[in-house]
Amino acid sequence: MPSAASFDIAVVGAGIVGAACAREFAEAGLRTALIEAEAIGGGATAAGMGHLAVMDDSEAQFALTRYSQVLWKELAAELPAECEYLPCGAMWIAADEEEMAEVHRKQRYYSERGVPVEVLDTSSLADAEPNLRRGMAGALLLKDDSVVYPPCVAQFLVAQAQRDGATLILGRRVMRIDGNTAKLDDGSILFSDNFVLANGSSATSLVRDLQIQPRKGHLVITDRYPRFVRHQIIELGYLKSAHATRADSVAFNVQPRSSGQLLIGSSRQFGNEEAGVDGKIVSAMLQRAFEYMPGLKKLSAIRTWTGFRAATADKLPLIGPSPGRENVYLATGHEGLGITTSLCTAKLLGDLLLRRTPVINIAPYLPDRSYAVHG
């Protein structure tokens, strides 16, 4: 059996959340291991649109996403070109006056909290995004929203962690954690004072009865059509889709990439654990997109793929110690906000482990909140 290595902290999963955690810990001087069974930036990270969004479903969600945006702005200057950081802003578009009332509610909410926003009327929205169908009621522009290419960001964060001394263990799966010992699938043993599970819904294999479930999503990417879309654009109906906890749903969500390509979403499916593309869902998703942006019909799509995002019942991630496992920490359950909140998740876990005072209250994200089943 290979000889065992010993660390202060071992992170399981090298998606963007795990990569950010490894970077945070290594930068703080902790002897850090990062263990990934497959590819860096694969899994849910490869299935994320990369929209760095501020959200307002709850005060806890707002605090997490807003702080995350601050951290992304600090990191942006360091990101290499292949990470495709694009400060394009995001538009929540209203199809009718009922949805426009929601635009104004969101405008008040964000303005009261210092987030720069602008309400667009029918005319100014048409000027800003000429390929949208005519007659939209308006939109809310969130000026600080941006986009990145998540797999390359994960690779960049891992490289930074390695620069600061982290050890990458690639192609190995953690089979079991007992106390300070992790057993890998090749029979090797790894010792660590603490473990962080940042492996999405796969964390359930290591923590019994963990209450997260995989949510399947589809993405379509087009050939290059520069300036066809200028902002991240999301229909306000997306919020109804995002709040659904059981039914399959689709909503219009399109993103410009610095390459000139367009990334089109979105879909949500529960209870479907087949990784293959579901033609009916893709068809419904694209039909929804065509309703909002008819010109998309003329563009060429070059790839369609799926991924699974770990979801929780209250739409908030699990960040902190796993109940009953004092040295096992969770960094999962981010669902569609894992890219946005990866840096903040890492910062909060670093605050816990190093006994620093966090910038935001971590209590709403702790895994011991009422719906979690302790394993």
Number of C-alpha atoms within 10 A of each C-alpha: 7 9 7 12 11 16 18 17 25 30 28 29 32 32 32 33 32 33 31 27 34 38 27 25 28 22 18 13 12 18 20 30 28 26 27 25 17 15 15 26 26 20 21 29 27 24 21 27 24 25 25 27 23 25 17 15 12 11 11 19 19 17 19 27 24 25 17 23 21 13 17 21 14 10 11 15 9 9 16 12 10 14 19 19 23 18 18 21 20 27 28 26 28 24 20 12 12 10 19 23 12 17 24 15 11 18 20 13 13 18 12 10 11 9 16 14 19 16 19 22 15 15 14 13 22 18 11 14 17 16 17 23 15 14 12 19 20 24 29 24 23 23 16 19 23 24 26 25 22 27 25 21 26 26 21 23 25 27 17 19 25 19 13 20 19 25 19 20 14 15 13 17 18 21 13 15 19 11 15 17 17 21 18 17 14 13 13 15 19 20 21 21 15 21 28 26 27 31 27 29 24 17 21 16 13 16 20 11 12 21 20 24 20 22 25 24 29 25 24 19 19 17 15 18 15 14 16 17 22 21 25 27 23 23 21 22 16 19 13 12 17 17 13 14 17 11 11 17 21 26 25 24 25 26 24 23 27 21 12 16 20 26 22 25 25 27 25 25 20 18 12 15 12 11 13 12 15 15 10 9 19 21 12 16 24 24 18 19 25 17 14 20 20 14 14 20 13 8 12 12 17 11 11 17 16 20 22 28 26 23 26 23 13 11 20 22 27 27 27 26 23 23 20 11 16 12 17 24 24 27 32 30 30 26 25 24 25 29 29 31 28 27 28 26 30 22 22 25 24 20 17 17 16 12 9 12 11 13 12 12 12 18 12 16 22 20 26 18 13 8 12 18 14 17 14
